[in-house]
């Protein structure tokens, strides 16, 4: 029994949450009795919401009452620096991490597999619900499969080979002998889940926190890109982009995607949703007040002249700012902590009209995980990398992003690798995607050591393209698993 409790760190059983109503904004219930559950559609709905629950850990988005958020991932890239010791992001940023490092190295692994366990529990039991309409059951299964694929994609990108676990943990299970499957096998399973999810989910706009068909198509495109299957990625993206019934489109309010214009926004394809006063997070306080994560000079210099996205993404000296009537970085600032040594801060996501340095007013904007501009840029990249860069559809996808109302940047005449990669950098800055991009492009070892992380100009080290398997898990699986190279 003691061994089972240990392995539970890896294969945590699913938790139940309260009624989902129309949005995914509730906390877990205490454990209901198994024999009294799975009797109604509502109870199945509670178990399905549990599959979404781990997305509210700050590792993946924002956590209630937590002092950090997923934007810290940007500090692992050349987009941002971090002066906080929150969850060891700073340790990884500097390249000083090892298998004993806690925070993101251990928690991402644990939370990801807890999310997978919740999905497995739902998928293994949903057939027990009597009189559940087939269309409803398929939609629910599609959501759970999408989420299992989402968690597995996050994990395999960071840790490589993983155990493929598709059933709930059992007391007599032989999990101590479960091997790590090669990443290629993990990706095969992810794509299998996504193909079934795409067949089950409805083609409609994303509104309430629940995955729809387009959400799963976008994730499939990302998975294929992550694994250099460029032709397949382009084909997957085009099934949505080229569909006359495509419900997604670019927003005419770039800043509003992240604060102020999120309700029924047709660009948002997937997000982690919050609702005050019961469900909130501290994003404004953490990045708008404490300033423990902030832009690099390298990011600022990546913007073309007069690109309005720069001013919608980065605070610079004199910008209107509720913390100080005189403007950002002027004398008399009331912000917590230090003003960044670069003289800049993150503006994207922040309510610039509220002084939130005290934390008295907490945030409830949704954390956007996938949006249509990302899909268009993934399509442009996949087309270029598959040798189809001269196809006018690929160039149009990129230029549509640049030409959205409110941005109106001039069209690029030719699609190149540098054009696509820089467009992704500035369009998607501070959305937690840059580190993954550098890893999948296999340029992280060239880029990251050039970036300083403090006022002295101390350069970062790039340690590995994979995180180590956490020491606690290696202790449990010693003799069965081998640690990632370099750790």
C-alpha positions as CSV (number, residue, x, y, z in Angstrom):
1,X,0.0,0.0,0.0
2,X,2.9,2.3,0.8
3,X,4.3,1.8,-2.8
4,X,0.8,2.6,-4.2
5,X,0.7,5.9,-2.4
6,X,4.1,6.8,-3.8
7,X,3.2,6.0,-7.3
8,X,0.0,8.0,-6.8
9,X,2.2,11.1,-7.2
10,X,2.5,10.0,-10.9
11,X,-1.0,8.6,-11.4
12,X,-3.2,10.7,-9.2
13,X,-6.8,9.6,-9.3
14,X,-9.3,12.1,-10.6
15,X,-11.2,14.5,-8.4
16,X,-14.7,15.6,-8.8
17,X,-15.8,19.2,-9.0
18,X,-19.1,21.0,-8.6
19,X,-21.6,21.6,-11.3
20,X,-20.1,23.2,-14.4
21,X,-23.1,25.3,-15.2
22,X,-22.0,27.1,-18.3
23,X,-18.4,27.8,-17.5
24,X,-15.6,25.9,-15.9
25,X,-15.1,28.0,-12.8
26,X,-15.7,25.8,-9.8
27,X,-13.6,24.1,-7.2
28,X,-13.3,20.4,-6.5
29,X,-15.9,18.7,-4.2
30,X,-14.9,16.3,-1.4
31,X,-14.9,12.7,-2.7
32,X,-18.4,11.3,-3.5
33,X,-19.0,7.6,-3.1
34,X,-18.2,5.7,-6.2
35,X,-21.2,3.4,-6.0
36,X,-23.5,6.4,-5.9
37,X,-22.0,8.2,-8.8
38,X,-22.3,8.0,-12.6
39,X,-26.1,8.0,-12.4
40,X,-26.9,11.1,-14.4
41,X,-25.7,13.4,-17.1
42,X,-25.0,16.1,-14.5
43,X,-22.7,13.7,-12.5
44,X,-20.8,12.9,-15.7
45,X,-20.5,16.6,-16.3
46,X,-18.9,17.0,-12.9
47,X,-16.3,14.4,-13.7
48,X,-15.7,16.1,-17.1
49,X,-15.1,19.4,-15.4
50,X,-12.5,17.6,-13.2
51,X,-10.6,17.0,-16.5
52,X,-10.2,20.7,-16.9
53,X,-9.4,21.4,-13.3
54,X,-5.6,21.1,-13.6
55,X,-5.6,23.9,-16.2
56,X,-6.2,26.3,-13.3
57,X,-2.8,25.5,-11.7
58,X,-0.6,28.5,-12.2
59,X,1.9,26.3,-14.1
60,X,-0.7,26.1,-16.9
61,X,-2.6,29.4,-16.4
62,X,-3.3,31.2,-13.1
63,X,-4.2,29.8,-9.8
64,X,-6.7,31.2,-7.2
65,X,-4.8,32.8,-4.3
66,X,-1.5,32.0,-6.1
67,X,1.3,34.5,-6.4
68,X,2.4,33.6,-9.9
69,X,1.1,32.5,-13.3
70,X,2.0,30.8,-16.6
71,X,3.5,33.9,-18.1
72,X,6.7,33.1,-16.2
73,X,7.4,30.6,-19.0
74,X,8.3,33.5,-21.2
75,X,11.3,34.1,-18.9
76,X,12.8,30.8,-20.1
77,X,13.0,32.3,-23.6
78,X,14.6,35.5,-25.0
79,X,11.4,37.4,-24.5
80,X,11.5,38.1,-20.8
81,X,13.6,38.1,-17.6
82,X,12.5,37.0,-14.1
83,X,13.6,38.5,-10.8
84,X,11.4,36.3,-8.6
85,X,12.1,32.8,-7.2
86,X,8.6,31.7,-7.9
87,X,8.4,28.0,-8.6
88,X,12.1,27.8,-9.7
89,X,11.4,29.6,-13.0
90,X,14.5,31.7,-12.2
91,X,16.6,28.6,-11.7
92,X,15.6,27.2,-15.1
93,X,16.0,30.6,-16.7
94,X,19.7,30.7,-15.6
95,X,20.3,27.1,-16.6
96,X,21.0,26.0,-13.0
97,X,18.3,23.4,-12.7
98,X,18.8,19.6,-12.1
99,X,16.6,16.6,-11.3
100,X,16.2,17.8,-7.7
101,X,14.8,21.2,-8.7
102,X,11.3,21.7,-7.5
103,X,8.7,24.1,-8.9
104,X,8.1,23.9,-12.6
105,X,10.4,20.9,-13.0
106,X,8.5,18.7,-10.6
107,X,5.0,20.3,-10.6
108,X,4.5,20.4,-14.4
109,X,5.1,16.6,-14.4
110,X,2.8,16.0,-11.4
111,X,0.0,18.3,-12.5
112,X,0.1,17.0,-16.1
113,X,-0.3,13.4,-15.0
114,X,-3.0,14.4,-12.6
115,X,-4.9,15.9,-15.5
116,X,-4.4,12.8,-17.6
117,X,-5.6,10.7,-14.7
118,X,-8.8,12.7,-14.5
119,X,-9.4,12.2,-18.2
120,X,-8.7,8.5,-17.9
121,X,-11.2,8.2,-15.0
122,X,-13.9,10.0,-17.1
123,X,-13.3,8.0,-20.2
124,X,-13.4,4.7,-18.3
125,X,-16.7,5.4,-16.6
126,X,-18.9,7.6,-18.9
127,X,-20.5,4.6,-20.4
128,X,-22.0,3.8,-17.0
129,X,-24.4,6.7,-17.2
130,X,-27.9,5.4,-18.2
131,X,-29.9,7.1,-20.9
132,X,-27.1,9.5,-21.9
133,X,-27.8,10.8,-25.4
134,X,-25.2,9.6,-27.9
135,X,-24.6,13.1,-29.2
136,X,-24.0,14.3,-25.6
137,X,-21.7,11.4,-24.8
138,X,-19.6,11.9,-27.9
139,X,-19.2,15.6,-27.2
140,X,-18.1,14.8,-23.6
141,X,-15.7,12.1,-24.8
142,X,-14.3,14.5,-27.4
143,X,-13.5,17.1,-24.7
144,X,-11.8,14.5,-22.5
145,X,-9.7,13.2,-25.4
146,X,-8.7,16.7,-26.3
147,X,-7.6,17.4,-22.7
148,X,-5.7,14.2,-22.4
149,X,-3.9,15.1,-25.7
150,X,-3.3,18.7,-24.4
151,X,-1.6,17.4,-21.2
152,X,0.4,14.8,-22.9
153,X,1.7,17.3,-25.5
154,X,2.8,19.7,-22.8
155,X,4.6,16.9,-21.0
156,X,6.3,15.2,-23.9
157,X,7.6,18.5,-25.2
158,X,9.3,19.1,-21.8
159,X,10.3,15.6,-20.7
160,X,10.5,13.5,-23.9
161,X,9.7,9.8,-23.4
162,X,6.8,9.2,-21.1
163,X,4.7,6.3,-19.8
164,X,1.5,6.0,-21.9
165,X,-1.3,5.5,-19.4
166,X,-4.8,5.3,-20.7
167,X,-6.7,3.6,-17.8
168,X,-7.3,4.7,-14.2
169,X,-4.9,3.6,-11.5
170,X,-5.8,0.5,-9.6
171,X,-4.6,-0.8,-6.3
172,X,-3.3,-4.0,-7.8
173,X,-1.9,-2.3,-10.9
174,X,1.7,-3.1,-11.9
175,X,2.7,0.6,-12.4
176,X,6.1,0.2,-10.9
177,X,7.1,-1.7,-14.1
178,X,5.5,0.8,-16.5
179,X,8.2,1.9,-18.9
180,X,8.7,5.3,-20.5
181,X,7.5,4.9,-24.1
182,X,9.5,6.7,-26.9
183,X,8.3,10.2,-27.6
184,X,7.2,9.0,-31.1
185,X,4.8,6.5,-29.5
186,X,3.4,9.2,-27.2
187,X,2.8,11.5,-30.2
188,X,1.1,8.7,-32.0
189,X,-1.3,8.3,-29.1
190,X,-1.8,12.1,-28.8
191,X,-2.8,12.3,-32.5
192,X,-5.1,9.3,-32.2
193,X,-6.9,11.0,-29.3
194,X,-7.2,14.3,-31.3
195,X,-8.5,12.6,-34.5
196,X,-11.3,11.0,-32.4
197,X,-11.9,14.3,-30.6
198,X,-12.2,16.1,-33.9
199,X,-14.7,13.6,-35.2
200,X,-16.8,14.0,-32.0
201,X,-16.7,17.7,-31.3
202,X,-19.0,20.2,-33.0
203,X,-17.9,22.8,-35.5
204,X,-18.9,25.9,-33.7
205,X,-17.5,29.0,-32.1
206,X,-15.6,28.7,-28.8
207,X,-17.4,30.5,-26.0
208,X,-17.7,28.8,-22.6
209,X,-14.3,27.2,-21.8
210,X,-15.1,23.9,-23.4
211,X,-13.1,22.6,-26.4
212,X,-14.8,22.5,-29.8
213,X,-13.7,21.0,-33.1
214,X,-11.6,23.9,-34.1
215,X,-9.8,23.8,-30.7
216,X,-8.7,20.2,-31.4
217,X,-7.7,21.0,-35.0
218,X,-5.4,23.8,-33.7
219,X,-3.8,21.5,-31.1
220,X,-3.3,18.8,-33.7
221,X,-1.5,21.3,-35.9
222,X,0.7,22.3,-33.0
223,X,1.5,18.7,-32.2
224,X,2.5,17.9,-35.8
225,X,4.6,21.1,-36.0
226,X,6.3,20.2,-32.7
227,X,7.3,16.9,-34.4
228,X,8.4,18.3,-37.7
229,X,5.6,16.7,-39.7
230,X,5.1,19.9,-41.7
231,X,3.0,18.7,-44.6
232,X,0.5,17.0,-42.2
233,X,0.4,20.1,-40.0
234,X,-0.4,22.3,-43.0
235,X,-3.2,19.9,-44.1
236,X,-4.6,19.8,-40.6
237,X,-4.7,23.6,-40.3
238,X,-6.3,24.0,-43.7
239,X,-9.2,21.7,-42.8
240,X,-10.3,24.6,-40.6
241,X,-8.8,27.7,-42.3
242,X,-10.2,26.6,-45.7
243,X,-13.6,25.5,-44.4
244,X,-16.5,27.8,-45.4
245,X,-18.1,27.1,-42.1
246,X,-15.0,28.1,-40.1
247,X,-16.4,30.0,-37.1
248,X,-13.1,31.7,-36.1
249,X,-11.7,35.0,-37.3
250,X,-9.1,37.6,-36.3
251,X,-10.2,40.2,-33.8
252,X,-10.2,43.9,-34.7
253,X,-9.0,44.6,-31.1
254,X,-5.6,43.1,-30.5
255,X,-5.3,44.3,-26.9
256,X,-8.9,43.3,-26.1
257,X,-8.1,39.6,-26.7
258,X,-6.3,39.6,-23.4
259,X,-8.3,42.1,-21.4
260,X,-11.6,43.8,-22.0
261,X,-13.0,42.1,-25.1
262,X,-12.9,38.4,-24.4
263,X,-16.6,37.6,-24.3
264,X,-17.6,35.6,-27.4
265,X,-14.3,36.7,-29.1
266,X,-14.1,34.8,-32.3
267,X,-10.3,34.8,-32.3
268,X,-10.1,32.8,-29.0
269,X,-10.0,29.1,-29.7
270,X,-9.3,27.9,-26.1
271,X,-8.8,29.5,-22.8
272,X,-8.8,28.9,-19.1
273,X,-11.8,30.9,-17.9
274,X,-12.3,32.7,-14.6
275,X,-15.2,34.5,-13.0
276,X,-15.0,36.9,-10.1
277,X,-15.8,37.3,-7.2
278,X,-15.5,33.5,-6.5
279,X,-13.0,32.6,-9.1
280,X,-10.1,35.0,-9.7
281,X,-6.3,35.3,-10.0
282,X,-3.5,37.7,-9.2
283,X,-2.2,38.4,-12.7
284,X,-2.6,42.2,-12.6
285,X,-0.8,42.3,-9.2
286,X,2.0,40.0,-10.2
287,X,2.9,41.5,-13.6
288,X,1.4,44.9,-13.4
289,X,2.6,45.7,-9.9
290,X,5.4,43.6,-8.6
291,X,7.2,43.5,-11.9
292,X,9.0,40.3,-11.2
293,X,8.8,39.3,-14.9
294,X,9.5,41.9,-17.6
295,X,10.4,42.2,-21.3
296,X,13.9,42.0,-22.7
297,X,15.6,44.5,-24.9
298,X,15.9,41.7,-27.4
299,X,12.1,41.4,-27.7
300,X,11.6,45.2,-28.0
301,X,14.1,45.3,-30.8
302,X,12.3,42.5,-32.7
303,X,9.4,44.8,-33.5
304,X,9.3,46.6,-36.8
305,X,9.2,50.4,-36.7
306,X,5.7,51.7,-35.9
307,X,4.2,48.3,-35.2
308,X,1.4,49.2,-32.8
309,X,1.6,45.7,-31.1
310,X,4.7,46.9,-29.3
311,X,2.8,49.6,-27.4
312,X,0.0,47.1,-26.8
313,X,2.4,44.6,-25.4
314,X,5.1,46.5,-23.5
315,X,5.0,49.4,-21.0
316,X,7.7,52.0,-21.8
317,X,8.6,55.2,-20.1
318,X,5.8,57.7,-20.2
319,X,3.0,55.3,-21.1
320,X,-0.3,56.0,-19.4
321,X,-0.4,54.0,-16.2
322,X,-2.8,53.9,-13.3
323,X,0.0,53.3,-10.7
324,X,1.3,56.8,-11.5
325,X,-0.6,59.7,-13.0
326,X,2.7,60.9,-14.5
327,X,3.1,57.8,-16.6
328,X,5.1,54.6,-16.4
329,X,8.5,54.8,-14.8
330,X,8.1,58.4,-13.7
331,X,9.0,59.7,-10.3
332,X,6.6,58.7,-7.5
333,X,5.7,55.2,-8.7
334,X,3.4,53.4,-6.3
335,X,4.1,49.9,-7.8
336,X,5.3,47.1,-5.6
337,X,8.9,46.0,-6.0
338,X,11.5,47.4,-8.3
339,X,10.9,49.1,-11.7
340,X,12.7,46.7,-14.1
341,X,16.3,47.5,-14.9
342,X,15.4,47.5,-18.6
343,X,12.9,50.2,-18.1
344,X,10.0,48.2,-19.5
345,X,7.2,46.0,-18.2
346,X,4.4,43.7,-19.6
347,X,1.3,45.6,-20.7
348,X,-0.5,42.7,-22.5
349,X,-3.0,41.2,-20.0
350,X,-3.0,44.1,-17.6
351,X,-5.9,46.4,-16.8
352,X,-4.1,49.7,-17.2
353,X,-6.9,51.7,-15.6
354,X,-6.6,50.1,-12.1
355,X,-3.8,50.5,-9.6
356,X,-3.6,47.0,-8.2
357,X,-0.3,47.2,-6.3
358,X,-2.0,46.3,-3.1
359,X,-3.7,43.3,-4.6
360,X,-7.1,44.6,-3.4
361,X,-8.6,44.2,-6.8
362,X,-8.0,40.8,-8.3
363,X,-8.2,39.7,-11.9
364,X,-10.6,37.4,-13.7
365,X,-9.7,37.8,-17.3
366,X,-9.4,34.4,-19.1
367,X,-6.0,33.0,-19.9
368,X,-5.9,32.5,-23.7
369,X,-4.1,29.2,-24.6
370,X,-4.9,29.0,-28.3
371,X,-6.1,31.6,-30.7
372,X,-6.8,31.9,-34.4
373,X,-3.7,34.1,-35.2
374,X,-1.6,31.3,-33.8
375,X,-3.2,28.8,-36.1
376,X,-2.7,31.1,-39.1
377,X,1.0,31.5,-38.3
378,X,1.4,27.8,-37.7
379,X,-0.2,27.2,-41.1
380,X,2.2,29.7,-42.7
381,X,5.2,28.0,-41.0
382,X,4.1,24.5,-41.9
383,X,3.6,25.5,-45.5
384,X,7.0,27.0,-45.7
385,X,8.8,24.2,-44.0
386,X,7.1,21.6,-46.2
387,X,8.3,23.3,-49.3
388,X,5.1,25.2,-50.1
389,X,6.2,28.7,-49.1
390,X,5.4,30.1,-52.5
391,X,1.7,29.1,-52.1
392,X,-0.3,32.3,-51.9
393,X,-2.5,30.8,-49.2
394,X,0.6,30.6,-46.9
395,X,1.6,34.2,-47.4
396,X,-2.0,35.4,-47.0
397,X,-2.3,33.6,-43.7
398,X,0.7,35.6,-42.3
399,X,-0.4,38.9,-43.9
400,X,-3.9,38.5,-42.6
401,X,-2.5,38.6,-39.0
402,X,-0.4,41.7,-39.8
403,X,-3.3,43.5,-41.5
404,X,-5.9,43.1,-38.8
405,X,-7.7,46.3,-38.0
406,X,-5.8,48.2,-35.3
407,X,-2.5,46.7,-36.4
408,X,-2.5,47.4,-40.1
409,X,1.2,46.5,-40.7
410,X,2.2,46.4,-44.4
411,X,2.1,43.0,-46.1
412,X,5.2,40.9,-46.5
413,X,6.0,40.1,-50.2
414,X,7.8,36.9,-49.7
415,X,7.5,34.2,-47.0
416,X,10.8,33.2,-45.4
417,X,11.7,31.3,-42.3
418,X,12.9,34.5,-40.5
419,X,9.7,36.3,-41.4
420,X,7.5,33.6,-40.0
421,X,9.5,33.2,-36.8
422,X,9.7,36.9,-36.0
423,X,6.0,37.3,-36.7
424,X,5.2,34.6,-34.2
425,X,7.5,36.2,-31.7
426,X,5.9,39.6,-31.7
427,X,2.3,38.5,-32.4
428,X,2.3,35.9,-29.6
429,X,4.7,37.6,-27.1
430,X,3.8,36.9,-23.4
431,X,1.4,34.1,-24.2
432,X,3.8,31.4,-23.0
433,X,4.7,30.0,-26.4
434,X,8.1,31.4,-27.2
435,X,10.1,28.8,-25.2
436,X,8.3,25.9,-27.0
437,X,9.0,27.6,-30.3
438,X,12.7,27.9,-29.6
439,X,12.8,24.3,-28.5
440,X,11.0,22.9,-31.6
441,X,13.1,25.1,-33.9
442,X,16.2,23.6,-32.3
443,X,17.7,27.0,-31.8
444,X,17.4,27.4,-28.1
445,X,21.1,26.5,-27.5
446,X,22.1,29.3,-29.8
447,X,19.6,32.0,-28.7
448,X,19.4,31.6,-24.9
449,X,23.1,32.0,-24.0
450,X,23.1,35.4,-25.6
451,X,20.4,36.8,-23.3
452,X,21.3,38.5,-20.0
453,X,19.1,38.0,-16.9
454,X,20.2,40.8,-14.6
455,X,21.4,44.5,-14.6
456,X,25.0,43.3,-14.7
457,X,24.5,41.6,-18.0
458,X,25.0,38.1,-16.7
459,X,24.3,35.7,-19.5
460,X,22.1,32.6,-19.2
461,X,23.2,29.0,-19.7
462,X,21.2,26.6,-21.9
463,X,21.3,23.2,-20.2
464,X,19.2,20.8,-22.2
465,X,16.4,20.5,-24.7
466,X,14.5,18.4,-22.1
467,X,13.7,18.9,-18.5
468,X,14.9,16.2,-16.1
469,X,12.4,13.6,-14.8
470,X,11.8,14.8,-11.2
471,X,14.0,13.1,-8.7
472,X,11.0,11.9,-6.7
473,X,9.7,10.0,-9.7
474,X,13.1,8.6,-10.5
475,X,13.4,7.3,-7.0
476,X,10.1,5.5,-7.4
477,X,10.9,4.1,-10.9
478,X,14.6,3.4,-10.3
479,X,15.8,0.5,-12.4
480,X,12.9,0.9,-14.8
481,X,13.4,4.5,-16.1
482,X,16.6,6.1,-17.2
483,X,17.1,9.8,-16.5
484,X,17.2,12.2,-19.4
485,X,20.7,13.0,-20.8
486,X,22.6,15.7,-19.0
487,X,21.0,15.1,-15.6
